Amino acid sequence: MSTEDFEKSLSDEATFAGAGKRRPAAEMSLGDERTLGDRLGDQDTVIDDIEVVDLEARYKVEGTLGQGGMGAVLLATDTRLGRKVAVKRILGEAARSKTAIMRFLTEAKAIAALNHPNIVQIYDYGRAKDGPFLIMEYVDGGSLLDRCREGALPLEDAVDLACQLCDGLAKAHDAGIVHRDIKPANVLLNKDGLPKLTDFGLAKAEATDHQMTMTGAVMGTPDFMPPEQRRDASEVDARSDLWSLAATIYQMVTGRSPKIIRFRDVPSELEDVLTKALEDRKDDRYQTARELRDALKGVGASKVKSAVLSDELQEGQCKACGTVTSDLTKKFCRNPKCGASLRVPCLKCDAQIPVWDGVCGECGGNQPALLEEKRRVLIAARSEAESLLGTLAFDQALVRAAEVAQVSHPDLAEFAEWGASFTASAAAERDRQLVLASEKLAEAHAHMAAWDYPAAIHAIESIPEPLRNALATQQLRECHEKKKESESLIATITERINRKEIDGIVPLIERAVSLRGDRKDLAKIHEQLLERRDARLTRARAAMDAGDVPAAAAAFAKASTEDYSADEQALITRVRRAVVLENEIVRLVKEARADSKVTPEEAIGILKTGEEYLLLNPQNAKVESLVKQSKQIAEPLLRQRILALPAIHNSLGMQLKHLPAGTFTMGEDEDAHEVTLTKPFYIGVYEVTNAQWKQVMGNVPSNWKDDDRPVEQVSWEDAVEFCKKLSALPEERKAGRVYRLPTEAEWEYACRAGSTTDFSFGDKEALLGDFAWFSDNSGNSTHPVGQKQPNAWGLYDMHGNVWEWCSDWYGEYPQGSVTDPQGPSDASGRVNRGGSWNFTAGHCRSAFRDGNGPSSRGSSLGFRLALSPSGASPPEAVE
């Protein structure tokens, strides 16, 4: 809308102007006197279902474009999209008028349904606290009325403007919308002179208008109303708009109001067109806007009319100028001012024939009949192309237009000209529509970023459906989904707050805030709930730090885990589980002490529950002391149970024994030190055999190659590689077993089997032969595994047969007590344990250690496997 006069859309030329300023009768829209005659009560308004928004939060008003008794049009800047807009307001008495509001909303919906360069675009409409509003395209070049006041327009300019307005009207009529108030004041011009129809306040949607237009009502501007509209506004249709447009053209070319039409003042080239367009009977006028446009396009055009029709030509007569030549062989007119071709292609066989021949001498084709038939075909193709263009089927329209443009017969030149013109304009319109669609999509994106889903939906839906790409369709669906979800969430949140059901509402509010970041009330509620939640967390954490589980539980008494993060939910679960365990400990202790004696079985129950509790609340000294006492009572029974478990078998048939965690004295003499193994583990019942090595590695490196003898001639590196390949076997991977060498501490712990003597069976060296192959009884060779007695934990050949590689580097023991030692970080050799077939009894002691380089091999070097519990199935599950 323009800054100057702005067609006075709400002022002296306005459809909705009030009584505060009188207008000339010729320019007034009738029906205004009815606008204020149906004032609604305070509780009765037709826009109660439209959300009230803060208009100033987004639009910065910069001035007034038009002012009237019923409203105003303001110039503003859209701060979100950074563009000038016209804000049309209906205020005061009109804001309480049902009819005025209905027409106001009709204008919004009418324009919103259209998308054409010759129609002022509407961007949005809504309701502010002081009444409804429209956000419209700002047109900065004044109105057509301004131009007309300067005098008559040149015929060529008037026809050009009228043809463009026909295009805009065709778009509206295709959508079933009749304007009903076309006049120069309702045509705006931008700075480039592009005309744009505006003020659809009296627009009639043909399918629904029966609710707004009563029989007998007169609506519009008298001087520009066709006869039927003067009689009864309900009788108007698209042809009525064409009469009003013709009256507007009359004012353009004469500079005078059409109140009295004098055709003698109309340029002669235009007289026939306006005479037909201004007929009293609708059936006698042009029937469509496109038909009127085509008629206008012919006005003033330099068309050379044929001198006579083809079937009236004499032999040798030029069709263009009428000159006759006796030389029938000539191919061009001899008239120097003409020079037209005297030959045309036959419309049946394409042979070149004289223009005066009505029948082709080659094929006998009747040229006048063929010409008439070809004209009908071309007219149909032209009509189809224009119809396709109206539906924005650009590619199909261009194909049909190309068919029309290909005609080469001179009598059909008008169609070729039309085809070329149509192709250019259709391609330009396609490009314009695509650019506009891209702009609308960007606008929708900006609206979405501001959480304004209705505006984003409106922006995308204003893109004609045939032009919506996959991104636009997806974004439209997303807008609808987010709008629906946000509305549902806000309704749920409101309901729950009203019912004071606060716990568990934080995730709903967080989601609602993410969908509606513009809702400051939601953000405030969210902040309050977070403060409430954080206060609970602070109290609970302080209580847990002090070991006070009941106090922590009280802080979370009514808390819903939905309000908290994953880490915070874990704390709540931890506290609530600790409460359960604390009550369970009290119950178990009470039952155990009932007979004044705690049995190992009862101690195991207390120990198990207490250990789980201490993981959750390690600050409770009483429970920690209780666990220690229970452990002392339960340990013998626990160890017995663990050691009684059968060995597990892997896919190679290797057996591994489950050993419990424990504390023992490692080393001897000055090297003796206390070691605690906190984790249970599995260790091979036997040393790895030749057969087992061959199954994994594919060879037998040993000096003695019997399947059941221990593999030897393997380095520490070889043993580690075996562990990797065994772990990679499909069945082992499926079972999750990852094999390794035992640590030196694990090996000695397994060898001692709870003993503190030189050997696992005691201190008597004389008994070693019952448990080991060593230099005194081996016969200078290894022997099949498992032929001697096992130690107390069921492990064979822990003494003798072959030295066994451990994972540790060989180095000095640490000082004092240690937990889960792994050996030094670096050294020159790796640890060997257990003695072998070619070493003396003293080398077979439980504490004796030796070392070799990790790549060293020998006939006395072998190994056994170890496995962590996480990498093995529970023994109970193994048959």
C-alpha positions, 0 to 999 in steps of 0.5 A, a space after each residue: 500500500 502506498 504512502 501518498 493517499 494510499 487509495 485512501 483505503 480506510 479514508 475518503 475513498 475507502 470501502 470501510 470509511 466512517 462518518 467522520 469524513 464525507 466522500 464524493 458520492 461517485 467514489 463512495 462504496 455503498 453498504 458502509 452505512 450498514 457497517 455500524 448498524 449491528 454493534 455486538 455486545 461486549 460478550 459477542 464477537 466473531 473473533 473470540 477464537 483468534 489468539 490475542 497477540 502483541 502487534 507491537 512486539 513484531 511490527 514497528 509503526 513508522 507512520 500513517 498511510 490512511 486514516 478514516 472514521 472506522 480504521 487506519 492503514 499504518 506503515 510499519 517494519 516487520 522486525 522479524 523479516 526486515 521488510 516494510 508492510 502495511 498494517 490495516 486496522 479496524 478500530 473503534 465502533 467498527 471493531 465491535 461491528 459483526 458485519 465490519 469484522 466479517 468483511 475485514 476477515 473476508 478481505 484477509 481470506 480472499 487475498 490470502 487465497 490468491 498469489 499473483 503479481 497484480 494483486 496486493 499480497 496479504 502476509 498475515 491477519 490476527 487480533 490485537 487487544 484493540 481489534 483485528 488487523 491485516 498485514 499486507 504488502 506495502 506498495 510504494 507508488 500511489 494509486 491509479 486514482 492519483 494517475 487519473 487525476 493528472 489527466 487521461 493516460 496514453 492509450 498504450 499505457 492504459 491498455 497495458 495496465 488494463 491487461 495486467 488487471 485482467 490477469 489479476 482478475 482472472 486469478 481471482 475469478 479462477 479461485 471463485 472470488 469476485 471483487 465487487 468494488 473495482 475502481 481506480 482507488 482500489 488499484 495501487 501502483 508500485 514504483 515500476 508502474 506495476 498495477 495491483 488490485 487491493 481492498 477486497 473487503 467487499 469480495 464475494 466468495 461464490 460458494 459461501 457469500 450467501 451468509 454476508 450478502 442479503 438479497 436487495 443489498 447494494 454494495 460497491 461504488 456507484 459510478 463503477 457498479 454494473 447495472 445488476 449490482 446497483 439493483 441487487 448485490 447478490 446478482 453479481 458474478 465475475 462478469 460484473 467485475 469486468 464491467 467495473 474494470 471497463 468503467 475504470 479503463 474509461 476513466 484512464 483513457 478519458 480522465 473523467 468519471 464514468 458516472 456519465 459515459 460518452 463513447 465519443 470521448 473514447 479513442 476509436 481503437 478502444 470504442 468497440 471493446 468498451 462498448 461490449 464490456 459495458 453492455 447492460 446485460 451480463 450475457 452480452 459482455 465479455 464472459 471472462 477476464 482473459 477474453 477481455 484481455 485478448 480483446 484489449 491486446 488487439 487494440 492499437 496493434 498494427 495489424 494489416 488486414 487482408 484485402 479480401 478473403 481467400 475464396 474471393 481473390 481473383 487469379 493473380 491477386 495479392 491477399 495483403 494489398 489486393 494488387 493483381 498481376 497477370 503473371 501467375 508464376 510470380 511468387 511475390 506481390 509486384 507492389 513495391 509497398 507490399 512485396 507479400 508472398 503470393 504462395 502459401 503452404 497447403 493446409 493438407 499436404 504442405 505443397 506451396 500453392 497460390 494464395 488465390 487458390 481455394 483448392 490445392 492442385 496437389 491434393 485437392 484440399 479445400 483451403 477455407 474449410 481446412 483453415 477454419 478447422 485449423 483455427 478451431 484446433 489452435 483456439 482450443 490449444 490456446 485455451 487449454 494452455 491458458 487454463 493450464 497456466 491458470 493452474 500453474 501447470 507451467 511445463 504443460 502450458 508451455 508444451 501446448 503453447 509451443 504447438 500453437 507457436 509452430 503454425 507457419 501459415 500466414 492466415 494463422 500468424 496471430 496464433 504464432 504471435 500469441 504463442 511466442 508472447 505466451 511462452 515468454 510471459 509464462 516462462 517469466 511467470 514461472 520464474 517469478 512464482 519459483 522465486 516467490 515460493 523460495 521467498 515464502 519458504 524462507 519467510 516460513 523458516 523465519 517464522 518457525 525460528 520465532 515459534 510463530 507456526 500459524 504465520 509459517 503455515 500461512 506462508 507455506 500455504 500461500 505457495 501454490 500447491 503445484 509449486 511446493 517442493 519436498 522441503 516445503 511439504 515437509 516444513 508444512 507438515 512439521 509446522 502443523 505437527 509442532 503447532 498441534 503438539 505445542 497447543 496440546 502441551 500447553 493445554 495439558 500443562 495448564 490443566 495440571 497446574 490448575 489441579 496442582 499436579 506439579 511433579 513430573 511436569 518439567 519435561 512437558 514444560 521443557 518440550 513446550 518451551 522448545 516449541 514456543 520459546 516466545 511464551 515467557 509464562 512457560 519460561 517463568 514456570 520452568 524456572 520456578 520448577 527448576 529452582 524447586 527441583 534444584 533445592 531438592 537435589 541440594 538437600 538430597 546430596 548433602 544428606 547422602 554426603 553425610 550418609 543420612 539416607 532417610 533425610 535424602 529420601 525425605 527430600 525426594 519424597 514426592 519427586 518424579 524422576 521425569 523431572 530430572 536428568 539421567 544422572 539425577 534420576 540415578 541419584 533418586 534411584 540410588 537413594 530409594 534403593 538405599 532406603 529399601 536395603 537399609 530396612 532389609 539390613 535392619 530386618 536381617 540383623 534382627 532375625 540373626 540376633 534372635 537366637 543370640 548367634 549369627 550363623 554363616 548363612 545369616 552372615 552371608 545374607 547380611 554381607 550381600 545386602 550390606 555390600 550392595 548398600 555400601 555401594 550406594 551409601 559408603 558413608 554409613 560407618 555402622 553398616 561398614 562395620 557390620 559388613 566386616 563382621 559378617 564377612 569374617 563369619 561368612 568367608 569360610 562358607 563362601 570360599 567353600 561354596 566357590 571352590 566347590 563350583 565345577 570348572 567351566 569348559 570352553 569350545 576347545 574343552 579347556 577347563 577353567 576354575 573359578 577362584 574367589 577374591 581374597 588376601 594372602 601372603 605373597 613371596 617368602 622371607 624378606 620379600 613376603 608381603 600381603 596381597 589382596 585380590 579384590 576380584 575373583 577370576 578363572 584359571 586353567 585347571 591344566 597347562 595348555 596342551 599341544 593339542 589345544 595349541 594346534 587347534 588354535 595356532 595350527 602347529 606344534 612347536 614342542 620338543 615332545 609332541 604328544 597331544 596331552 603333554 604341555 606345549 613348550 618351546 613357546 615364548 611369552 609373546 607366543 603365549 599372548 598371541 595364543 590368548 588373542 586368537 583363542 579369544 577371537 574364535 566365533 564361539 568364544 566371541 559369542 560367549 564374550 570370553 577374553 583370555 589372558 595370562 594370569 598376573 604373578 599374584 594370581 598365579 601364586 594365589 592359585 598355587 598356594 590354594 590357601 596354604 602358607 607353606 613352601 608348597 601347596 601341600 606343606 613344607 615336606 619336599 619328600 612329598 613333591 613327587 606326588 604333586 609334580 614332575 621335576 628333575 628327580 622323577 621326570 626322566 628328562 622330559 615333560 609328561 601328560 598334564 593331570 597325572 599328579 595330584 591337584 592342589 587343594 583347589 583342584 589345579 594340576 601341575 602348579 608345581 613342575 612339568 613346565 615353567 608357566 609364563 605370567 603377564 608381569 614384567 620381572 622386577 622387585 616386589 613393592 613394599 608393604 601391602 598391595 591390592 591387585 598388583 600388576 608388576 612393574 611397568 617395565 623390565 627386561 624379562 617376564 615372570 616364570 613360575 612353578 619350576 619344571 621337569 629339568 629343575 630341582 625341587 627348590 625351584 618348584 616352591 610356591 613362592 619361587 620366581 624366575 624371569 626370561 626375555 619375552 621372546 625366549 623359548 625353551 623346552 621347559 617354558 609353557 603356560 596356563 590361561 586366566 580369564 576374568 569373570 565378566 568373560 565367562 559364563 557362570 559355572 552354574 550354567 555349565 553342564 
